[in-house]
Amino acid sequence: MSTNFSAHLKAFLGLFAVVAICGCSSDLTGGNAHPVQFSFTTHLAAAPTANGLASDQAVDPAGDLVLQKVQLVFGKLELDRSGGADCVAEAEAANDDHEHVGEECEDVSRNPLLVDIPVDATLHPAVNVPLAAGTYSELEAKLEPARDRFADFNAAHPDLAGKSVRVEGTFKGTLFVFAAPVRAEVEMAFDPPLVIDETTKNATISLDVSKWFLDSSGNVIDPATATRGSANLSRIESNIRQSFHAFEDDSERGEDHHEGHEGNDDGTHH
């Protein structure tokens, strides 16, 4: 087998694997599907440095809490045409057989998706899938640990086995790791709606991670105090659930310039 043929074969098999893993809509083979990229970014709390954006994110002005790495695991991502359906729940009820889910729902990903969230406000492409043309009102995400049946995923990511959120950073100069099995069905309304056609390139999910470790008074929470059953853990988990915002972002700038958003997440979470 020639070197060139082997390289082309590997590339084809790799592309086939990506499509298979995504578990996308049955409309893939038709002429009505368009490739759309889904990207993630964060709300930037720290000011840019002289050399560009800071690689870490300071949560408070004193710099007591600094975020260095944020990872999330999503069990499912679904688009909802009407905004009134519960596509994630319907997919689970149908045992992930999308043929038995309502036509208002469109798969983005049905297998565990690990996303490394950039803490420097850059845009991080997470998945690129062919999706049926149409107008979508909402993106639904299931934040959850990978289930036991996804043994390969859990073996490849042992630090996240049984967890859906993992954060590394420093608190008053001391390294910490926060990991928790946060479970949530997050609904992100598109305003204006996301229109998928031949011109659609990217949709962005923005997370204000700067607010994850803040109490109701805006004070920094020491991650070490977020133990099982504690009020601090409950507060952090609630902050995480409320931090998502999605919008069409064909320019791939990670900024929502639609009316009322002033260039980024305006604090209104859906």
C-alpha positions in Angstrom: 0.0 0.0 0.0 1.5 3.4 -1.0 2.2 6.1 1.5 -0.2 8.5 -0.2 -3.0 5.9 -0.4 -2.5 5.0 3.3 -2.7 8.7 4.3 -5.9 9.2 2.3 -7.5 6.1 3.8 -6.7 7.3 7.4 -8.1 10.7 6.7 -11.3 9.1 5.3 -11.7 6.8 8.3 -11.1 9.7 10.7 -13.8 11.7 9.0 -16.2 8.7 9.1 -15.5 8.3 12.9 -16.3 12.0 13.6 -19.6 11.7 11.8 -20.5 8.5 13.6 -19.6 9.9 17.0 -21.7 13.0 16.5 -24.9 10.9 16.1 -26.3 13.6 13.8 -29.7 14.0 12.2 -31.0 11.5 9.7 -31.1 14.3 7.2 -27.3 14.2 6.7 -27.4 12.5 3.3 -29.9 14.9 1.8 -29.2 18.2 0.1 -30.8 20.1 2.9 -28.0 19.8 5.5 -25.3 22.5 6.1 -22.1 22.2 8.2 -22.3 24.3 11.3 -19.6 24.8 13.9 -20.4 25.1 17.6 -17.8 27.0 19.6 -17.3 28.0 23.2 -15.9 31.1 24.8 -15.9 32.8 28.2 -16.8 36.1 29.6 -13.4 37.9 30.2 -13.1 39.2 33.8 -9.4 39.9 33.7 -8.0 42.9 31.8 -5.9 42.2 28.7 -2.1 42.2 29.3 0.3 44.3 27.3 1.1 41.2 25.2 -2.6 40.3 24.5 -5.1 38.4 26.5 -4.1 36.8 29.8 -3.8 33.1 29.6 -5.5 32.7 33.1 -8.6 34.4 34.4 -8.6 36.3 37.7 -12.1 36.2 39.2 -11.7 39.0 41.8 -9.8 42.4 41.7 -7.3 41.1 44.3 -6.5 38.1 42.3 -7.2 35.6 45.1 -9.0 33.2 42.8 -7.4 32.5 39.4 -8.9 30.0 36.9 -6.4 28.2 34.7 -8.3 25.3 33.1 -12.1 24.6 32.8 -13.6 21.4 31.4 -17.2 20.4 30.9 -18.8 17.1 29.8 -22.1 17.3 27.9 -24.2 14.2 27.4 -26.3 15.7 24.6 -26.7 18.8 22.5 -30.0 19.4 20.7 -31.5 22.2 18.7 -35.2 23.0 19.2 -37.1 24.6 16.4 -40.1 25.8 18.4 -38.4 26.5 21.8 -41.3 24.7 23.4 -40.1 21.1 23.1 -37.9 19.2 25.5 -35.6 17.7 23.0 -33.0 16.3 25.4 -35.7 14.6 27.5 -37.4 13.2 24.3 -34.0 11.8 23.1 -33.5 10.0 26.4 -37.1 8.7 26.4 -36.5 7.3 22.9 -33.3 5.7 24.1 -31.4 8.1 21.8 -33.2 6.8 18.7 -33.6 10.1 17.0 -36.2 8.7 14.5 -38.7 8.6 17.5 -38.0 12.2 18.5 -40.2 15.0 17.3 -39.4 16.8 14.1 -38.9 20.0 16.1 -35.6 18.5 17.4 -32.3 18.3 15.6 -29.2 16.4 16.9 -25.9 18.2 17.5 -24.3 15.5 19.6 -25.7 12.4 21.3 -22.5 11.0 22.7 -20.4 12.5 25.6 -18.7 15.7 24.4 -15.7 17.0 26.4 -15.1 20.7 26.0 -12.0 22.5 27.2 -13.4 26.0 27.9 -10.9 28.7 27.1 -10.3 31.0 30.1 -8.7 33.8 28.0 -11.9 34.7 26.1 -10.7 33.1 22.8 -13.1 31.1 20.7 -12.7 27.3 20.9 -14.4 25.2 18.2 -15.9 22.1 19.8 -17.8 20.3 17.1 -18.7 20.7 13.5 -21.8 18.8 12.2 -24.2 18.9 9.2 -27.6 20.1 10.3 -30.9 20.5 8.6 -31.8 23.9 7.2 -34.3 25.8 9.2 -35.0 28.3 12.0 -34.1 27.2 15.6 -35.3 28.9 18.7 -33.2 27.2 21.3 -30.1 25.1 22.0 -30.5 22.5 24.7 -27.6 21.0 26.5 -27.4 18.1 29.0 -24.6 18.7 31.4 -23.8 15.4 33.0 -21.0 12.9 33.7 -20.5 10.4 30.9 -22.5 7.3 31.6 -21.0 3.9 32.4 -21.8 2.5 29.0 -19.3 5.0 27.5 -16.3 3.0 28.8 -13.9 4.2 26.2 -14.6 7.9 27.0 -14.2 7.3 30.7 -11.0 5.4 30.2 -9.6 8.2 28.1 -10.5 10.9 30.6 -10.1 9.3 34.1 -10.0 12.8 35.8 -13.6 13.3 34.6 -15.0 9.8 35.3 -18.2 10.5 37.3 -17.8 14.2 36.8 -19.2 16.8 34.4 -17.2 19.9 35.6 -13.5 20.1 36.4 -11.7 23.4 37.2 -8.0 23.9 37.9 -6.6 27.1 39.4 -5.2 28.8 42.4 -6.8 30.3 45.5 -4.5 32.7 47.3 -1.6 31.1 45.6 -2.5 27.5 46.4 -3.3 25.1 43.6 -6.8 23.6 43.7 -8.9 21.2 41.6 -12.7 21.5 41.7 -14.6 18.5 40.2 -18.3 17.8 40.6 -21.0 15.7 38.9 -23.2 18.7 38.1 -26.4 17.6 36.3 -28.5 20.1 34.4 -30.6 20.5 31.3 -29.5 23.9 30.1 -31.8 25.8 27.7 -30.3 28.6 25.7 -32.7 30.7 23.7 -31.4 32.2 20.5 -32.4 35.9 20.2 -32.8 36.4 17.3 -33.4 32.7 16.3 -30.6 30.7 14.7 -31.2 30.4 11.0 -29.3 27.5 9.4 -28.8 27.9 5.6 -25.9 27.8 3.2 -24.5 31.0 4.8 -24.4 29.7 8.4 -20.9 29.0 9.7 -20.9 29.1 13.5 -22.9 29.3 16.7 -21.2 30.3 19.9 -21.9 29.3 23.5 -20.6 31.8 26.0 -20.1 31.0 29.7 -19.4 33.6 32.4 -17.0 31.5 34.4 -16.0 34.6 36.4 -19.2 34.2 38.4 -19.0 30.5 39.2 -17.1 30.9 42.5 -19.0 33.9 43.9 -21.5 33.9 46.7 -24.7 36.0 46.7 -22.8 39.0 47.9 -20.2 38.8 45.2 -17.5 37.5 47.5 -15.1 34.8 46.3 -15.8 31.2 47.5 -12.8 29.1 48.4 -13.2 26.0 46.2 -11.9 23.8 49.1 -15.0 24.7 51.1 -17.3 23.3 48.3 -17.7 19.9 49.9 -20.5 17.4 49.3 -23.8 18.7 50.7 -22.4 22.2 51.5 -24.1 25.4 50.8 -21.0 26.6 48.8 -21.2 23.6 46.5 -24.9 24.2 45.9 -24.2 27.9 45.1 -21.4 27.0 42.7 -23.5 24.4 40.9 -26.4 27.0 40.6 -24.0 29.6 39.2 -22.7 27.1 36.6 -26.3 26.3 35.4 -27.1 30.0 34.9 -23.9 30.9 33.1 -24.8 29.7 29.6 -25.7 32.0 26.6 -25.9 31.0 22.9 -26.0 33.1 19.8 -25.3 32.9 16.0 -21.7 34.0 15.5 -20.8 33.6 11.8 -17.9 36.1 12.3 -16.4 33.8 15.0 -15.6 36.7 17.2 -17.2 35.3 20.3 -19.3 38.4 20.9 -23.0 38.8 20.7 -23.7 42.0 18.9 -27.4 41.5 18.6 -29.7 44.2 20.2 -29.5 44.2 24.0 -26.3 42.2 24.4 -23.7 45.0 23.9 -21.0 42.7 22.5 -21.1 39.9 25.0 -23.2 38.1 27.5 -25.4 40.7 29.2 -26.1 38.6 32.3 -29.4 37.3 31.1 -29.3 33.5 31.1 -31.8 31.2 29.5 
